[in-house]
Amino acid sequence: MILKRYLATVVLTLLVMPLIAQPNTDWAKFGRYEQANREIQTPVRAIFMGDSITDHWYKYDPGFFDLNGFLGRGISGQTTSEMLVRFRRDVIDLHPAVVLIMAGTNDIAQNNGFIKPENTLGNIISMCQLAHANGIEVILCSIPPVSRFAWRPEIDPAQKVLELNDMIRRYAIDNGIYYLDYYPHLADADGGIPEKWSHDTCHPNAECYRTVMEPLAAEAINTVLNDKYNN
């Protein structure tokens, strides 16, 4: 009898321990923009949804966003799974005219573990479908080039970026979505962002954002919104 009680206690402990061990954290970082979202009073022209590349963009050049009715909703380190979870709060609820989705770098880096490219694409497709279901135009952006991850040196990302970009591009074309291809404007011979525009082949610097990416993004937004309002 004592042995049975002991075994029952051990089993119960093993079942409960994972629940106790789970930290009470905001894993998808809903709180990052919660206050900023509540304070929005003017119409939002475009939202940039992404990871650190989008996150840093606003920090380097806030005027590009503030003066054009754009919002940056990037969070460093995030995968497409985390972006999809917060897409309603950080995009849909803000009613932008258009959303630019640039995602997939951290899936390739396996920040949350291995994920198949088709599942990364599935998360991106789900974001597109949510946007369209709520009357929001979509611009799908290519993943910028990267030849090495400083935080994941064991991964060789250059070819993986090309392959995932091809999947994103084909989905965009097949579904009449504007595909904003940053890649050919940024890639060096090794498949990364060159040193003049990046300190780590992955993250653009201020000059790269201002001279390369901003004109391309502005042109894409103007094209999509002109088509929307003229049809």
C-alpha positions as CSV (number, residue, x, y, z in Angstrom):
1,M,0.0,0.0,0.0
2,I,2.8,2.3,0.9
3,L,4.6,1.5,-2.3
4,K,1.5,2.3,-4.4
5,R,1.1,5.7,-2.6
6,Y,4.8,6.4,-3.3
7,L,4.5,5.6,-6.9
8,A,1.3,7.6,-7.2
9,T,3.1,10.6,-5.6
10,V,6.0,10.2,-8.0
11,V,3.7,10.1,-11.1
12,L,1.7,13.1,-9.9
13,T,4.9,15.1,-9.3
14,L,6.2,14.3,-12.8
15,L,3.0,15.4,-14.3
16,V,2.8,18.7,-12.3
17,M,6.5,19.7,-12.6
18,P,6.3,20.9,-16.2
19,L,3.4,23.1,-15.3
20,I,5.2,24.6,-12.4
21,A,8.4,25.0,-14.4
22,Q,6.7,27.1,-17.1
23,P,7.7,30.8,-16.5
24,N,4.9,33.3,-16.4
25,T,6.2,35.2,-19.5
26,D,4.6,37.0,-22.4
27,W,6.2,34.6,-24.9
28,A,4.9,36.3,-28.0
29,K,5.5,39.7,-26.6
30,F,2.0,41.1,-26.8
31,G,3.0,43.7,-24.3
32,R,5.7,45.2,-26.4
33,Y,3.3,47.5,-28.4
34,E,0.3,47.2,-26.1
35,Q,0.5,50.8,-24.8
36,A,1.5,52.3,-28.1
37,N,-1.4,50.5,-29.8
38,R,-3.9,52.1,-27.4
39,E,-2.5,55.6,-28.0
40,I,-3.0,55.6,-31.8
41,Q,-5.4,58.3,-32.8
42,T,-4.6,59.0,-36.5
43,P,-5.3,56.7,-39.5
44,V,-2.5,54.2,-40.1
45,R,-1.3,54.1,-43.7
46,A,1.0,51.1,-43.4
47,I,2.3,48.7,-40.8
48,F,5.7,47.0,-41.1
49,M,5.4,43.6,-39.4
50,G,8.6,41.7,-38.8
51,D,11.6,40.7,-36.6
52,S,14.8,42.6,-35.6
53,I,15.3,43.9,-39.2
54,T,12.0,45.7,-38.9
55,D,12.5,46.5,-35.2
56,H,15.8,48.2,-35.9
57,W,14.5,50.1,-38.9
58,Y,12.3,52.4,-36.7
59,K,15.1,52.9,-34.3
60,Y,17.5,54.0,-37.1
61,D,15.0,56.3,-38.9
62,P,11.8,57.0,-37.0
63,G,11.1,60.0,-39.3
64,F,10.4,57.6,-42.2
65,F,7.6,56.1,-40.2
66,D,6.2,59.1,-38.3
67,L,6.1,61.4,-41.2
68,N,4.4,59.0,-43.6
69,G,1.7,57.4,-41.3
70,F,3.7,54.2,-41.0
71,L,4.0,52.0,-37.9
72,G,6.9,49.6,-37.1
73,R,5.8,46.4,-35.4
74,G,9.0,44.4,-35.5
75,I,10.2,42.5,-32.5
76,S,13.8,41.2,-32.4
77,G,14.3,37.5,-32.5
78,Q,10.8,36.6,-33.5
79,T,9.8,33.7,-35.7
80,T,6.8,33.6,-38.0
81,S,4.9,31.6,-35.4
82,E,5.2,34.4,-32.8
83,M,4.3,37.1,-35.4
84,L,1.2,35.1,-36.5
85,V,0.1,34.9,-32.8
86,R,0.3,38.7,-32.3
87,F,-0.9,39.6,-35.8
88,R,-4.4,40.5,-34.7
89,R,-3.3,42.8,-31.9
90,D,-0.4,44.5,-33.8
91,V,-1.9,44.7,-37.2
92,I,-5.6,43.9,-37.7
93,D,-6.9,45.9,-34.6
94,L,-5.0,49.0,-35.9
95,H,-6.8,49.0,-39.3
96,P,-3.9,49.9,-41.6
97,A,-4.5,50.4,-45.3
98,V,-1.6,48.0,-46.0
99,V,0.7,45.7,-44.1
100,L,4.3,44.8,-45.2
101,I,5.3,41.3,-43.9
102,M,9.0,40.6,-43.8
103,A,9.5,37.3,-41.9
104,G,11.4,34.1,-41.9
105,T,15.0,35.0,-40.9
106,N,14.6,33.6,-37.4
107,D,12.8,30.5,-38.6
108,I,15.9,29.7,-40.7
109,A,18.1,30.5,-37.6
110,Q,15.9,28.0,-35.6
111,N,15.4,30.5,-32.8
112,N,12.5,28.4,-31.6
113,G,13.8,25.1,-32.9
114,F,13.7,23.5,-36.3
115,I,10.7,24.4,-38.6
116,K,10.2,23.1,-42.1
117,P,10.2,25.9,-44.8
118,E,6.6,24.9,-45.8
119,N,5.5,25.5,-42.3
120,T,7.2,28.9,-42.2
121,L,5.4,29.7,-45.5
122,G,2.2,28.5,-43.9
123,N,2.5,31.0,-41.1
124,I,3.1,33.8,-43.6
125,I,0.1,32.7,-45.7
126,S,-2.1,32.7,-42.6
127,M,-1.0,36.3,-41.9
128,C,-1.9,37.3,-45.5
129,Q,-5.3,35.6,-45.2
130,L,-6.0,37.3,-41.9
131,A,-5.1,40.7,-43.5
132,H,-7.3,40.2,-46.6
133,A,-10.2,38.9,-44.5
134,N,-10.1,42.3,-42.7
135,G,-9.8,44.5,-45.7
136,I,-6.0,45.1,-45.4
137,E,-3.8,45.1,-48.5
138,V,-0.6,43.0,-48.2
139,I,2.9,43.5,-49.4
140,L,5.0,40.4,-49.1
141,C,8.7,41.2,-48.6
142,S,11.6,38.9,-49.4
143,I,13.9,37.8,-46.6
144,P,17.0,40.0,-46.8
145,P,20.2,38.1,-47.6
146,V,22.4,36.7,-44.8
147,S,25.5,34.6,-45.1
148,R,26.0,33.9,-41.4
149,F,24.2,34.1,-38.1
150,A,26.4,35.5,-35.3
151,W,24.1,33.8,-32.8
152,R,23.8,30.5,-34.8
153,P,27.2,30.0,-36.4
154,E,26.5,26.3,-37.0
155,I,23.8,27.2,-39.6
156,D,24.6,28.0,-43.2
157,P,21.7,30.3,-44.1
158,A,22.5,31.7,-47.6
159,Q,20.9,29.0,-49.7
160,K,18.0,28.5,-47.3
161,V,17.1,32.2,-47.7
162,L,17.0,31.8,-51.5
163,E,14.8,28.7,-51.3
164,L,12.3,30.3,-48.8
165,N,12.2,33.5,-50.8
166,D,11.4,31.5,-53.9
167,M,8.4,29.9,-52.0
168,I,7.2,33.3,-50.8
169,R,7.6,34.9,-54.3
170,R,5.6,32.1,-56.0
171,Y,2.8,32.3,-53.4
172,A,2.6,36.1,-53.9
173,I,2.5,35.8,-57.7
174,D,-0.1,33.0,-57.6
175,N,-2.3,35.1,-55.3
176,G,-1.9,38.5,-56.8
177,I,0.0,39.9,-53.9
178,Y,2.7,42.6,-54.4
179,Y,6.1,41.0,-53.8
180,L,8.8,43.4,-52.6
181,D,12.1,41.9,-53.5
182,Y,14.8,43.5,-51.4
183,Y,17.2,40.6,-52.0
184,P,18.9,41.5,-55.3
185,H,19.5,45.1,-54.1
186,L,21.3,43.9,-50.9
187,A,23.1,40.6,-51.6
188,D,26.8,40.3,-52.0
189,A,28.7,37.4,-53.6
190,D,28.5,35.4,-50.4
191,G,24.7,35.8,-50.1
192,G,24.8,38.2,-47.3
193,I,24.5,42.0,-46.9
194,P,27.8,43.6,-47.7
195,E,30.0,45.2,-45.0
196,K,29.2,48.7,-46.1
197,W,25.5,48.1,-45.2
198,S,25.8,45.6,-42.3
199,H,28.1,44.7,-39.4
200,D,27.1,41.0,-39.4
201,T,25.8,40.2,-43.0
202,C,22.3,40.1,-41.6
203,H,21.1,43.4,-40.0
204,P,21.0,46.5,-42.2
205,N,22.6,49.7,-41.0
206,A,21.1,53.2,-41.1
207,E,22.5,53.9,-44.6
208,C,21.1,50.7,-45.9
209,Y,17.6,51.4,-44.7
210,R,17.6,55.0,-46.0
211,T,19.3,54.6,-49.3
212,V,18.1,51.1,-50.4
213,M,15.1,49.8,-48.4
214,E,13.1,52.9,-47.8
215,P,12.7,54.0,-51.5
216,L,11.7,50.4,-52.4
217,A,9.2,50.2,-49.5
218,A,7.7,53.6,-50.3
219,E,7.3,52.7,-54.0
220,A,5.6,49.5,-53.1
221,I,3.2,51.1,-50.7
222,N,2.3,53.9,-53.1
223,T,1.7,51.4,-55.9
224,V,-0.5,49.1,-53.8
225,L,-2.6,51.9,-52.4
226,N,-3.0,53.7,-55.7
227,D,-4.2,50.5,-57.2
228,K,-6.6,50.0,-54.3
229,Y,-8.2,53.4,-54.5
230,N,-8.3,53.6,-58.3
231,N,-10.1,50.3,-58.8
